[in-house]
Amino acid sequence: MKASILPNDISVVYSYRPDVAREYLTIDVPNGWDDVKKISKKVLSYDSRKFTFTGWNSDTNQCYFARSLHETIAPIATFVK
């Protein structure tokens, strides 16, 4: 049997907090900021829901994406030169 690596997929841990009506994705970033800077300006899609970057913890080498359960994702702006 063979396995293949999916180029745009990353491993995440999903969690949610009903008390603050937010869902979270936690991602391991073993290379610290070098990994975080590659994904911090991205929008992640998880089960057809969009999550935006909220921060990272350099002590545990994890970064966090979140979305509100009550509102849609904020518009993403594009810089024009």
Order of alpha helices (4+ residues) and beta strands (2+ residues): beta-beta-alpha-beta-beta-beta
